[in-house]
């Protein structure tokens, strides 16, 4: 168990591979005088001068170019490394989403109060004409998960866990939460910490879900869990996407994730790092 953090200093680490202006403005509106936004650009192409200038114009953010390696996990780790222990609380979100009003204070409240070591918020998505709230569950019937685009952790807990692992691909958030539980840390979900999530469509949704499927295989292997027992079936995947609303097209999303699972089982035998 991690002791109560001393202080209110917070750093929001924001990996970006596309325009980050809208999300950066939403985050900066919630920062206090002792807080900081760290944008880590690790896209395949250089960031536009306009985007970087917009993010930096009021002195509330820093901009880090990190083109060496793609992937949210390595970008987030690099942003935390740049902070060099200056923040007591580390929060994470993504460039293509938008944080809700009071997101940062709601998300960090249990950490400030010493009631948790790692916290996760919820996602709001528009799917099929309805707005749905997606709450992180107990993935693969194992342990509590968090969303990488809506979570926060004390710096002490981060140091203990050694940051995010790129070895499990885009399941680095679930891996972090599972390892936190293994260390006896307190993982809590904050339903009032809301991020408006942008669902991908068409070929982008297919590609994303294939990578998620591959990452789920790497995650289970990394934790020594049987693939045959814990990987969901194709009907289960499609049903989950349809009922939960966490997909633009449940069939495409389910098929993509199922294809990714089989790709991972057949070809990703070393459970090495994946990129998105």
C-alpha positions in Angstrom: 0.0 0.0 0.0 1.3 3.4 -1.0 1.3 6.2 1.6 -0.8 9.4 1.1 0.8 11.6 -1.6 2.2 14.9 -0.3 1.0 17.8 -2.4 -1.4 18.6 -5.2 1.0 18.9 -8.1 -0.3 17.0 -11.1 1.1 16.3 -14.6 -1.2 15.3 -17.4 0.7 13.3 -20.0 -0.9 13.4 -23.5 0.6 11.3 -26.3 -0.3 12.6 -29.7 0.0 11.5 -33.4 -2.6 13.9 -34.8 -4.0 17.3 -33.9 -4.1 17.7 -30.2 -5.4 21.3 -29.9 -9.0 20.6 -28.8 -8.0 18.1 -26.1 -5.1 20.2 -24.9 -7.4 23.3 -24.5 -9.9 21.1 -22.5 -7.1 19.8 -20.2 -5.5 23.2 -19.7 -8.7 24.8 -18.6 -8.6 22.4 -15.6 -5.0 22.9 -14.6 -3.9 24.7 -11.4 -0.9 26.9 -11.0 1.3 23.9 -9.9 0.0 21.6 -12.6 1.5 20.8 -16.0 0.4 19.4 -19.4 3.0 17.3 -21.1 2.3 16.6 -24.8 4.4 13.9 -26.3 4.4 13.9 -30.1 5.3 10.5 -31.5 3.4 10.4 -34.8 4.9 9.1 -38.0 4.8 12.6 -39.4 6.1 15.9 -37.9 3.5 17.9 -35.9 2.2 21.1 -37.6 3.7 24.3 -36.4 0.2 25.7 -35.8 -0.7 22.8 -33.5 2.5 23.1 -31.4 2.1 26.9 -31.1 -1.5 26.6 -30.0 -0.6 24.1 -27.3 2.3 26.2 -26.0 0.9 29.7 -26.3 -0.1 30.3 -22.7 2.9 28.6 -20.9 0.8 25.9 -19.3 2.2 23.0 -21.3 5.4 21.5 -22.6 5.9 19.9 -26.0 8.2 16.9 -26.5 9.1 15.5 -29.8 9.6 11.7 -29.5 9.6 10.1 -33.0 11.9 7.3 -32.1 9.3 4.7 -31.3 5.6 4.6 -31.9 3.0 3.5 -29.3 1.1 5.1 -26.5 2.9 3.2 -23.7 6.4 4.4 -24.7 5.1 7.9 -25.3 3.5 8.0 -21.8 6.6 6.6 -20.2 8.8 9.2 -22.0 6.5 12.0 -20.8 6.7 10.8 -17.2 10.5 10.4 -17.5 10.7 14.0 -18.7 8.9 15.1 -15.5 11.7 13.6 -13.5 9.7 13.1 -10.3 8.4 16.6 -10.1 4.7 15.7 -10.0 3.0 13.8 -7.2 0.2 12.6 -9.4 0.4 11.5 -13.1 -2.8 11.6 -15.2 -3.2 10.2 -18.7 -5.6 10.9 -21.6 -5.5 10.7 -25.4 -5.3 13.3 -28.2 -8.4 12.3 -30.1 -10.8 12.4 -27.2 -12.1 15.3 -25.1 -12.1 15.4 -21.3 -15.3 16.5 -19.5 -15.6 19.5 -17.3 -13.9 18.9 -13.9 -12.4 15.6 -15.2 -9.0 16.2 -13.6 -10.2 17.1 -10.2 -12.7 14.2 -10.1 -10.1 11.7 -11.3 -7.4 12.7 -8.9 -9.6 13.2 -5.8 -9.1 9.6 -4.5 -5.4 9.9 -4.9 -5.2 13.2 -3.2 -7.3 11.8 -0.3 -5.1 8.8 0.0 -8.0 6.4 -0.8 -6.4 4.8 -3.9 -3.1 4.4 -5.7 -4.4 3.9 -9.2 -7.7 5.3 -10.5 -9.6 5.0 -13.8 -12.5 7.0 -15.2 -15.3 6.2 -17.6 -15.8 6.8 -21.3 -18.8 8.4 -22.9 -19.4 7.4 -26.6 -22.1 8.1 -29.1 -23.1 4.8 -30.7 -26.2 4.0 -32.7 -27.7 7.5 -31.9 -27.4 6.9 -28.2 -24.8 8.2 -25.7 -23.5 5.3 -23.7 -21.2 5.2 -20.6 -18.5 2.6 -20.8 -17.0 1.6 -17.4 -13.8 -0.5 -17.3 -14.6 -3.9 -16.0 -12.7 -7.0 -14.9 -11.1 -8.0 -18.2 -11.0 -11.7 -19.0 -12.7 -12.4 -15.7 -9.5 -11.7 -13.8 -8.8 -8.3 -12.2 -10.0 -4.7 -12.4 -8.9 -2.8 -15.5 -8.6 0.9 -16.3 -8.7 2.8 -19.6 -5.3 4.2 -20.6 -6.9 7.3 -22.0 -8.6 8.1 -18.6 -6.5 7.1 -15.6 -4.2 8.5 -13.0 -1.6 7.1 -10.6 0.5 8.4 -7.7 4.2 8.9 -8.6 5.2 6.4 -5.9 2.9 3.7 -7.3 4.3 4.5 -10.8 7.9 4.1 -9.6 7.0 0.8 -7.8 5.4 -0.6 -11.0 8.1 0.6 -13.3 5.7 2.4 -15.7 3.8 1.0 -18.6 4.9 -2.1 -20.5 5.1 -2.0 -24.3 5.4 -5.8 -24.4 1.6 -6.1 -24.2 0.8 -3.7 -27.0 -2.4 -1.6 -26.5 -3.3 -3.6 -23.4 -0.7 -1.6 -21.4 -3.5 0.0 -19.3 -5.0 -3.4 -18.3 -1.5 -4.7 -17.6 -0.7 -1.8 -15.3 -3.9 -2.3 -13.3 -3.3 -6.0 -13.0 0.3 -5.5 -11.8 -1.0 -2.9 -9.3 -3.3 -5.5 -7.8 -0.5 -8.0 -7.7 1.6 -5.4 -5.6 -1.4 -4.9 -3.3 -2.1 -1.4 -4.5 -5.6 0.0 -4.4 -7.3 0.3 -7.8 -10.5 2.4 -7.9 -13.0 3.5 -10.6 -14.3 7.0 -10.5 -17.6 7.2 -12.5 -17.6 11.0 -12.4 -14.3 11.3 -14.2 -15.6 11.3 -17.8 -13.8 11.4 -21.1 -15.7 11.8 -24.4 -14.4 9.0 -26.6 -14.2 9.1 -30.4 -15.2 5.8 -31.9 -13.3 4.8 -35.1 -15.1 3.7 -38.2 -14.7 1.5 -41.2 -11.1 0.3 -41.9 -9.8 2.3 -39.0 -12.1 0.4 -36.6 -11.1 -2.9 -38.2 -7.4 -2.1 -37.8 -7.8 -0.9 -34.3 -9.6 -4.1 -33.2 -7.1 -6.4 -34.9 -4.4 -4.7 -32.8 -6.5 -5.0 -29.7 -7.0 -8.7 -30.4 -3.2 -9.3 -30.8 -2.6 -7.2 -27.6 -5.0 -9.3 -25.6 -3.0 -12.4 -26.5 0.2 -10.8 -25.5 -1.4 -9.6 -22.2 -2.6 -13.1 -21.3 0.7 -14.6 -22.1 2.6 -12.0 -20.1 0.5 -13.0 -17.1 0.6 -16.7 -17.6 -3.1 -17.1 -18.4 -4.5 -19.8 -20.7 -5.6 -18.4 -24.0 -8.2 -21.1 -24.6 -9.9 -20.3 -21.3 -9.8 -16.5 -21.3 -10.1 -15.3 -24.9 -13.7 -14.5 -25.9 -15.4 -16.3 -28.8 -16.5 -14.5 -31.9 -20.2 -14.5 -31.0 -19.2 -13.3 -27.5 -17.1 -10.4 -29.0 -19.9 -9.3 -31.3 -22.5 -9.5 -28.6 -20.3 -7.5 -26.2 -19.8 -4.8 -28.8 -23.5 -4.6 -29.6 -24.8 -4.6 -26.0 -22.1 -2.4 -24.6 -22.1 0.1 -27.5 -18.3 0.3 -27.6 -18.1 0.1 -31.4 -19.3 1.9 -34.4 -20.0 -1.4 -36.1 -20.2 -4.4 -33.7 -19.7 -6.9 -36.4 -16.6 -5.2 -37.8 -15.2 -4.7 -34.3 -15.9 -8.3 -33.2 -14.5 -9.8 -36.4 -11.4 -7.6 -36.2 -10.7 -8.5 -32.6 -11.3 -12.2 -33.3 -8.9 -12.0 -36.3 -6.3 -10.3 -34.1 -6.6 -13.0 -31.5 -5.9 -15.7 -34.0 -3.0 -13.7 -35.5 -1.5 -13.3 -32.1 -1.9 -17.0 -31.3 -0.3 -18.1 -34.5 2.4 -15.5 -35.2 3.1 -13.4 -32.1 4.7 -16.2 -30.3 7.3 -14.1 -28.5 4.6 -11.7 -27.1 6.9 -8.9 -28.1 5.9 -5.2 -28.2 3.1 -4.1 -30.6 2.5 -0.6 -32.0 -0.6 1.1 -33.1 
